[in-house]
Amino acid sequence: MDSTLVRPRNGKIIAGVCAAISARFGIPKFIVRLAFVIFGLVGVGELVYIALWILIPKA
């Protein structure tokens, strides 16, 4: 488990938010991406993703 939360330059699809979260907490990227899709259906996922895109720095 890494100690910092940064968006990686490789292994990303859109902005690297899910890749950053999966690398930081040791969770598979698929699970994190699936969680954002499910939260997106509820209406919260898009806002959280955009906020994290702005807040998490690039590697």
Backbone bond lengths (Angstrom), bond angles and torsions (degrees), N, CA, C in turn:
res aa  C-N    CA-C-N  psi(-1)  N-CA   C-N-CA  omega(-1)  CA-C   N-CA-C  phi
1 M - - - 1.452 - - 1.530 108.39 -
2 D 1.326 115.84 125.11 1.460 120.68 177.12 1.522 109.85 -69.94
3 S 1.323 115.12 162.37 1.460 118.91 179.69 1.525 112.40 -100.32
4 T 1.344 117.22 -10.09 1.459 119.91 -179.77 1.519 110.17 -121.09
5 L 1.302 114.96 156.93 1.458 121.67 179.10 1.519 108.01 -110.76
6 V 1.339 116.79 100.78 1.459 122.44 178.83 1.520 108.77 -133.72
7 R 1.335 115.14 148.35 1.460 120.76 178.43 1.530 108.92 -79.44
8 P 1.334 117.89 124.06 1.462 120.53 -177.66 1.531 112.18 -74.14
9 R 1.312 115.85 158.63 1.461 121.21 177.23 1.520 111.45 -81.81
10 N 1.332 118.18 -24.12 1.464 121.08 178.05 1.528 109.41 -124.25
11 G 1.324 116.38 159.98 1.453 120.65 -179.48 1.511 114.27 82.28
12 K 1.327 116.52 16.35 1.462 119.78 -179.39 1.522 110.14 -109.16
13 I 1.317 116.08 159.56 1.463 120.34 176.69 1.520 109.74 -109.17
14 I 1.311 119.05 -55.60 1.466 120.76 179.82 1.521 109.58 -106.77
15 A 1.306 117.62 -69.59 1.467 120.22 -176.51 1.520 112.90 -123.13
16 G 1.316 118.32 -10.69 1.451 121.35 179.27 1.508 114.63 91.83
17 V 1.319 117.77 9.98 1.468 120.82 -179.04 1.531 110.16 -66.69
18 C 1.305 117.93 -47.18 1.462 121.03 -179.63 1.521 111.03 -66.36
19 A 1.332 117.23 -37.73 1.466 120.91 177.33 1.523 110.56 -64.84
20 A 1.317 117.52 -37.71 1.467 121.27 178.74 1.522 110.87 -66.55
21 I 1.316 116.79 -43.82 1.466 120.60 -179.93 1.524 110.35 -66.59
22 S 1.329 117.59 -41.74 1.461 119.94 -179.64 1.524 111.52 -67.41
23 A 1.329 118.06 -37.90 1.465 120.53 178.13 1.529 111.15 -68.95
24 R 1.305 117.21 -37.58 1.472 121.19 -177.27 1.518 112.13 -69.01
25 F 1.333 116.87 -42.21 1.461 120.53 -174.67 1.527 114.13 -103.88
26 G 1.339 118.32 -0.93 1.453 121.02 177.48 1.516 114.61 73.10
27 I 1.314 116.73 28.49 1.454 123.12 179.61 1.528 107.61 -101.62
28 P 1.344 118.90 144.08 1.462 119.26 176.56 1.533 111.99 -60.66
29 K 1.334 116.09 143.82 1.460 120.90 -178.27 1.519 111.79 -59.79
30 F 1.335 116.42 -35.98 1.457 120.48 -179.26 1.525 111.57 -59.30
31 I 1.321 116.76 -41.95 1.472 121.17 -179.02 1.527 110.44 -64.81
32 V 1.319 116.51 -43.57 1.470 120.24 -179.28 1.522 110.04 -65.77
33 R 1.323 117.10 -42.97 1.474 120.36 179.28 1.521 110.94 -65.12
34 L 1.315 117.13 -40.20 1.458 121.04 177.44 1.526 110.96 -62.91
35 A 1.327 117.07 -39.31 1.461 120.72 178.36 1.528 110.85 -63.69
36 F 1.337 117.30 -40.55 1.466 119.26 178.21 1.525 111.41 -66.75
37 V 1.328 117.90 -34.44 1.469 120.21 176.57 1.521 110.22 -66.33
38 I 1.314 117.18 -43.58 1.469 120.62 179.60 1.524 110.46 -64.67
39 F 1.345 116.88 -45.02 1.464 119.27 177.48 1.527 111.01 -66.59
40 G 1.314 117.70 -27.69 1.457 121.36 176.79 1.519 111.90 -67.35
41 L 1.321 116.38 -33.69 1.461 119.92 177.03 1.520 111.23 -67.41
42 V 1.320 116.77 -30.50 1.460 121.69 177.75 1.524 110.66 -76.65
43 G 1.339 116.84 -29.10 1.455 120.74 177.99 1.510 114.40 114.86
44 V 1.331 116.81 -1.80 1.452 120.75 -176.92 1.526 111.54 -100.59
45 G 1.302 117.82 -28.44 1.456 122.80 -172.45 1.513 114.84 -59.22
46 E 1.322 117.49 -41.42 1.460 120.17 -178.33 1.522 111.46 -65.27
47 L 1.315 116.58 -42.99 1.464 120.16 -179.43 1.522 111.57 -66.21
48 V 1.322 116.87 -41.75 1.461 120.78 179.05 1.517 110.19 -65.71
49 Y 1.337 117.45 -42.02 1.460 121.31 179.58 1.523 111.18 -61.80
50 I 1.302 117.72 -45.53 1.462 121.25 179.91 1.524 110.72 -65.19
51 A 1.318 117.39 -40.60 1.463 120.36 178.22 1.528 111.10 -63.76
52 L 1.332 116.89 -42.82 1.459 119.87 178.46 1.524 111.40 -68.32
53 W 1.322 117.54 -33.60 1.464 122.08 176.95 1.527 109.77 -59.33
54 I 1.318 116.17 -39.06 1.468 120.82 -179.38 1.530 110.77 -77.10
55 L 1.333 117.61 -38.47 1.466 121.30 -172.58 1.526 114.87 -82.10
56 I 1.333 117.94 -34.28 1.472 120.91 -176.08 1.522 108.61 -83.10
57 P 1.327 118.37 123.72 1.472 120.89 -179.62 1.533 111.73 -75.66
58 K 1.331 115.83 158.06 1.458 121.31 175.56 1.515 109.79 -73.72
59 A 1.318 115.22 153.60 1.475 120.23 178.06 1.514 110.65 -71.35
